[in-house]
Amino acid sequence: MSRPMKETNIPWIGQVPVPWGVVKLKKVAKIITGNTPSKSTDGYYSDSGIEWLKPENLMGTKGVNESKEKLNTEGADLARIAPPYTTLICCIGNVGKFGYITKPAAFNQQINGIIFSPDNIYWKFGMYYMSSQQEQQQFFQNGNVMKILNSENQKKVIVTVPPLEEQQKIAAFLDEKTAQIDSIIENTKQSIVELKKYKQALITETVTKGLNPNVKMKDSGIEWFGMIPEHWELSKLGKIYDVILGKMLSSEQKAVDWTFEQYICAANVHFEGVDTASLKSMWFSPNEKANLEVKFGDLLIVEGGAGAGGSAIYFSSEKNIFVQNSINIVRSRNEKGNTNYAYYLMHSLVKNGYIDFISSKSTFAHFTKEKVKAVPYPVIPIREQKEIITFLDEKCIHIDRLIADKEKLIREFEDYKKALIYEYVTGKKEVE
């Protein structure tokens, strides 16, 4: 039998059981905003001491155990330290992201700490409730460029207040159920990791050893390649392909015949493909346009940064798209150079650390045009090369579909977990 309900007239909550209270957060909790002891002063931060947390440390219903950054005694004296079982809510940027602590901890100004009154709210029920109210908290945020939920506005969040005994029952029930869901999610994530490892190993094995397990092998003379088929020859990528570096950023139109054109930069290139939905534009001369236009089948390789060596093939027929100097165009001269094979080779070399190893580094990695041209490149009979590409295409598509299905499953379980928490902390469902 369903229990009697009453209307709150609050869209994020709806109806609640008749005995439950509904109040503003400020009535049942104390809210503190974190701060950051000066990092320009030596002696505040250390490898041991009290945890100092940032939004990336917030782990949802799993809680926060530790952080990389800690405050020593002097730093802790300047921080705002919350007691155990404080709920932490991100209040700048990703408003509503949450976690909780089981021991005293400090946190930066991007986080509000919510300390529930034990006479009114069981802390874990409060944590679950706040986790279900991201939409309500976002309603009270302000700021156009950076979203902010200050402590005064957070105090306005409406909270359900069941009897304390019922709060404890709900929290215990949700502990059990969310742990089960989290276990499924973690196992699924691990299976994705294993699939990605298998995909990488498959690509590396195939592009360096071929498809015939019985073929005679020889030492390539290069540690990263190891043994290769005896009939393969090892050349340099630049002898098989043209390598073209894009244009340096320029906001100036230097002649009347220059035109304002879209360009691809490092942020647009990933192993999963080329993102042309968010291209920026700059001025190009006629000569630059003639040399730097991307063509169907071109391999695009990222020149610098954390993504150095990241690659994708341009499979669009869209015209008048060019490249900025964070991108190298790799273009086949003849059938010996198939960019599909080159893509898989780059995938292997990047994932195995070769590109990172050879990139010019100071503070910023550079996989320069010269280094791209110097990449060891197997010269393989054209028919065999095509067989390798067909094999890897089929296998990788299958693996990617499995990964996509698992990622979808994770999203579904995460949505189910959110819905489950919401239904019980707002009284739509009752713990038996």
Phi, psi and omega in degrees: 000132179287145181273157181296138182240159175228153183274131176267341185062024176246116190301330183279349184243316182070220180279148174227161177302147184306317182288348186283145172268161176222114185223167172285149183305324183298340180282339187232007182205155170257138182241128175235140177260135182289177177211174183236106172304141187309129177271353177277350180258122179292146172102357179269328185249145182206180178276350179220161182127208182278140182297138174238115194253150173234168183309324181293346178275348184285122189246026176063221184288355178278344182079174181245121181266317182200168178226162178290321181267136179225159179251134173279189186301316181293318179293320180298327179296335181263351184268170173254109188260130179260149180283169176305149176069027170276135174276134181250130181236129174293126184245000177226127180088256181279069186298129178106342175301139192220170173189188174209163181242149178249002175213161181306140181205155173251165182205162184278180186288355175277358186234135168259134175261129181250115181253104184284143174290120183296343177284342185242319187228124170291128192305320183287324173300315179301319178298313179298318181298311181298327178295335182272357189244035179299319181297316179297317179295323177293332177298325183270000180283162174222176183103136181269312181277308179244120181287133183227133172244094182285167186297325180294320178287324179297330178299339182278349180301134181274134184238137172279144182231086173288168170305144185305320180299320179290323176303316181294321177296316180297315181297317179296319178297314181291327174304312182294311185291317181292328176297319177297315180294316180298324178297316178298316180298314181296319178296321179292319177299319179295322179293328175294317177303315181295321178296320179293321176297316179297317179300315180296316179297320180297314180298312182299314181299319185285317183286341180254341184239345182080194185254346183267109182290346184258003183290146176292142184245161175218159179285125181289339185084000179236123186305320185293335180265324184068222180281140176229161178306143186299327184273358176278147172248143180256119181240204176240144182303322182293345176275346183252332186232152166279137178240123187234121178272139183288184186271141174295143181303136179211131180258006188251135171269112188265351177206159185292336182271003175284145180234155183269109190234156177284148178221155176263134177237182184303322182295342183268353187246123177222160178300337179283345179147183180257124179270108179256010183278342185230046182282144173263175183227154172205178183277137177231141174279164177303320180293319177297320179296323181293328185262337190246009177286136179280137180244154178306129179093353177294143171266127179253127183238128180292132184276323189215168176090193181298335181264017183306129181094345176304138191222155174200151176266136179277106183254027180253148176264004181297134183264170174058043170238132189237185182234144174271167188283012167270003183231135168258129170274130174245118188233131182295139174270327181203189184295338179297332180253102177255117184295338175295318176293316180301323177299312180295323177297314179297320178303315180294314183294323178291309184295333179269002173091359184295314182295318177299322181295318185268351182292141175292128185230138163232269168255350187223124181289139177231117173262082191292166177305317181296321179288327175298314181296332183272358180299128177302135185223118178291131173266113189242142174311137188305316181298317180293321178300316179294323178296319178298315180297314180300315180300311182291323177302310182296313182294315183291323176299316179298314180295317180298324177293319177299317179297315180299319178298319180290322176296322176296318179299319178299314179299319180295318178291324177294319177295319178298318179299315179299315180296319180299311180300313181302314184298325183273325180282345174255004174081009179293329175235152185243136175288123181287000000 
